[in-house]
Amino acid sequence: MPCYFGTDNVFEKPGTVTVTNEADGYPKENGYDWLLYDFWQPGATGDQSITIELNNPQICNYVAIAGHNLGDTVTAGVTASYSDDGAAWTEHISGVTIQEDSQTAMLVVADSPSAKYWRVTLTEIAATTRVGHVSLGYAFGFPLMAPFVPPMASNIGDQRINMSRDGIYLGNTYHLEAFDMRIRLKHIAPAVARQWFPGIINHIYRKPFFFSWNNVDYPEDAAFCWLTKAPKNYKYDNIKFTSFNVNAVGIR
């Protein structure tokens, strides 16, 4: 199954971004700045959307969110839609429901239409619902090489046993940490590498990114990641194939 880097985002491209609502102190710009310590909060219930009218049509095949509290509302979900005129809309990605109490990152891949108007809708939300980052764009699928430790199997904390000076057990403390994401791509055709890797490298060098290692079987394993060391450019393993390595950490 292909893996996906979520770096492209239409909300960062030339155009006009609007939202149905935004609470004071939680503007729409907070929803697509790749930062999880600030938020776009509609401050209203029901279905709330963020929309962009692009200067030029854009192909999109994925939607991703991170740093949200959609799981606080049992019925909350996410949809993505597109339009040629801003009036008649076609659902692109629908039926994405958020598990109760879940705040994990999400990335969903679908087909690849092109349109001038794109929007992401948070469905049936509460007035307190907020989102740290939302992406809607195009992600190319690459073959992922083993060994790879998926987020669900990663160690995300450090557990310590606390003892008194007299040797009495006082309990355990658990320190949460971002999990390790060592991504290895190999056997990539040079034409594909030349087309996609420079843009990916340019983004992940400066900003966080989404990564999904198996969107078909384990979409819940999507992660919001950032580098632990500067990326090296892709290299030619031989005249026919290239490879690319990324050392990062991530959260779900």
C-alpha positions in Angstrom: 0.0 0.0 0.0 1.3 3.5 -0.8 2.3 6.0 1.9 1.4 9.6 1.7 3.1 12.9 2.8 0.4 15.6 3.5 2.3 18.8 2.7 0.2 20.5 0.0 -2.6 22.7 1.3 -5.0 24.8 -0.9 -5.6 27.2 2.0 -2.0 28.5 1.7 -2.4 29.2 -2.1 -3.3 32.5 -3.7 -7.1 33.0 -3.2 -9.7 34.1 -0.7 -10.4 32.1 2.5 -13.7 32.5 4.2 -15.4 30.7 7.1 -19.0 30.4 8.2 -18.1 31.6 11.7 -15.2 32.4 13.9 -15.1 33.0 17.6 -13.3 36.1 19.0 -9.6 35.3 19.5 -9.8 32.1 17.3 -9.6 33.4 13.7 -9.7 31.3 10.5 -6.0 31.9 9.9 -5.2 29.7 13.0 -6.8 26.8 11.2 -4.2 26.4 8.5 -0.9 27.8 9.9 0.6 24.3 10.7 0.6 25.3 14.4 -1.2 23.2 17.0 -1.0 25.7 19.9 -3.6 28.1 18.3 -7.0 27.2 16.9 -9.8 28.1 14.5 -12.9 27.9 16.6 -16.2 28.5 14.8 -18.0 29.2 18.1 -21.3 27.9 16.7 -23.0 24.6 16.5 -24.1 22.5 13.5 -22.1 22.3 10.3 -19.3 24.9 10.0 -17.0 25.3 7.0 -13.7 26.8 5.8 -13.7 27.6 2.1 -11.2 29.0 -0.4 -11.8 30.6 -3.8 -8.6 29.9 -5.6 -7.1 32.2 -8.2 -6.5 29.0 -10.3 -8.1 25.6 -10.2 -6.3 23.0 -7.9 -6.3 19.2 -7.8 -7.0 17.7 -4.4 -7.1 14.1 -3.2 -6.8 14.3 0.6 -8.1 16.0 3.7 -6.3 16.0 7.0 -6.8 17.5 10.5 -4.7 17.7 13.7 -4.9 19.3 17.1 -8.7 19.1 17.3 -11.3 18.2 19.9 -14.0 16.9 17.5 -14.1 13.7 19.6 -15.8 15.6 22.4 -19.0 15.6 20.2 -20.3 12.1 19.5 -21.8 13.1 16.1 -19.0 15.2 14.8 -17.4 14.5 11.4 -15.5 15.9 8.5 -16.3 16.3 4.8 -14.5 17.9 1.8 -16.3 19.4 -1.2 -15.5 21.2 -4.4 -17.3 23.6 -6.8 -16.6 25.3 -10.1 -18.7 28.3 -9.3 -19.1 28.5 -5.5 -22.8 27.7 -5.7 -23.2 24.1 -6.8 -21.1 21.8 -4.6 -20.0 18.2 -5.0 -18.9 16.1 -2.0 -15.4 14.8 -2.5 -14.7 13.1 0.8 -17.7 12.3 3.0 -18.7 10.1 5.9 -15.5 10.7 8.0 -16.6 10.3 11.5 -14.5 11.0 14.6 -14.4 8.4 17.4 -15.8 9.6 20.7 -13.2 11.2 22.9 -10.7 11.1 20.0 -8.3 13.9 19.3 -6.0 12.0 17.0 -4.7 13.2 13.6 -6.6 12.1 10.5 -5.7 11.9 6.8 -8.1 10.5 4.2 -7.3 10.0 0.5 -9.8 9.9 -2.3 -9.9 10.6 -6.0 -8.3 13.7 -7.6 -10.8 16.2 -9.1 -9.7 19.8 -10.0 -11.7 22.8 -9.0 -11.5 26.5 -8.2 -13.5 26.3 -5.0 -12.7 23.9 -2.2 -14.1 23.7 1.4 -13.8 21.5 4.5 -16.9 21.2 6.7 -16.9 20.2 10.3 -20.3 18.5 10.7 -22.6 18.6 13.7 -20.1 20.2 16.0 -20.4 21.9 19.4 -19.8 25.6 20.1 -16.6 24.6 21.8 -15.2 22.6 18.9 -11.8 23.8 17.7 -9.2 22.7 15.1 -5.5 23.4 15.3 -4.7 22.6 11.6 -6.7 21.5 8.5 -5.1 20.6 5.2 -6.8 20.0 1.8 -4.5 19.3 -1.1 -2.8 16.7 -3.3 -0.6 13.9 -1.9 1.3 11.5 -4.1 1.5 7.8 -3.0 5.0 6.3 -2.5 6.0 2.7 -1.7 7.2 2.5 2.0 10.1 0.2 2.8 10.5 -1.9 5.9 11.5 -1.8 8.6 9.0 0.7 9.8 7.3 1.1 13.2 3.7 2.4 12.7 2.4 5.0 15.2 0.0 2.5 16.9 3.1 0.3 17.8 5.4 3.1 18.8 6.5 3.9 22.3 5.1 7.3 23.1 6.1 7.7 26.7 8.6 7.1 29.4 7.3 5.2 32.5 9.1 5.6 35.8 8.6 3.8 39.1 8.5 6.2 42.1 9.9 4.9 45.4 10.2 6.5 48.8 13.5 6.7 50.7 12.4 3.8 52.7 11.8 1.7 49.6 8.0 2.0 49.6 6.3 1.9 46.2 4.6 5.3 45.5 3.3 4.6 42.0 4.2 5.2 38.4 4.6 8.4 36.5 4.2 8.5 32.7 5.8 11.2 30.6 4.3 11.4 27.1 6.6 11.9 24.2 6.3 12.2 20.4 6.9 8.8 18.7 9.7 8.1 16.3 9.0 8.2 12.6 11.8 6.9 10.5 10.5 6.9 6.9 12.4 5.1 4.2 11.4 5.3 0.6 13.3 3.2 -2.0 12.9 2.1 -5.7 11.4 5.4 -6.7 11.6 6.2 -10.4 13.8 9.2 -11.1 11.0 11.0 -13.0 8.7 10.6 -9.9 11.5 11.8 -7.5 12.3 14.9 -9.6 8.6 15.8 -9.7 7.6 15.3 -6.1 10.6 15.2 -3.7 11.8 18.8 -4.1 8.5 20.2 -3.0 8.2 17.8 -0.1 11.7 18.5 1.1 11.1 22.3 0.9 8.0 22.0 3.0 9.1 19.6 5.7 12.4 21.6 6.2 10.3 24.5 7.3 7.0 23.2 8.6 5.3 20.1 10.1 3.6 17.6 7.8 1.1 14.8 7.8 2.1 11.2 7.1 0.0 8.2 6.5 1.8 4.9 6.1 -1.2 2.8 5.1 -4.3 4.8 4.3 -6.3 1.8 3.0 -6.0 -0.6 5.9 -5.0 1.7 8.8 -6.2 5.3 8.2 -6.3 5.8 12.0 -2.5 5.6 11.9 -2.1 9.0 10.3 0.4 11.3 12.2 1.2 14.9 12.4 5.0 15.1 12.2 8.1 17.3 12.3 11.8 16.7 11.6 14.4 15.7 14.1 17.2 16.5 11.7 17.5 18.4 8.4 16.5 16.3 5.5 19.0 15.3 2.8 18.0 15.4 -0.8 17.0 12.2 -2.5 19.8 10.1 -4.1 20.2 7.8 -7.0 20.8 4.2 -5.8 21.5 3.2 -9.4 20.6 4.5 -12.8 17.0 3.3 -12.5 15.9 4.1 -9.0 16.2 6.7 -6.3 15.7 6.7 -2.5 14.8 9.3 0.2 15.0 9.1 4.0 13.2 11.2 6.6 13.9 11.2 10.3 11.0 12.7 12.2 8.8 12.4 15.3 5.0 12.6 15.3 1.8 12.7 17.3 -1.6 11.2 16.7 
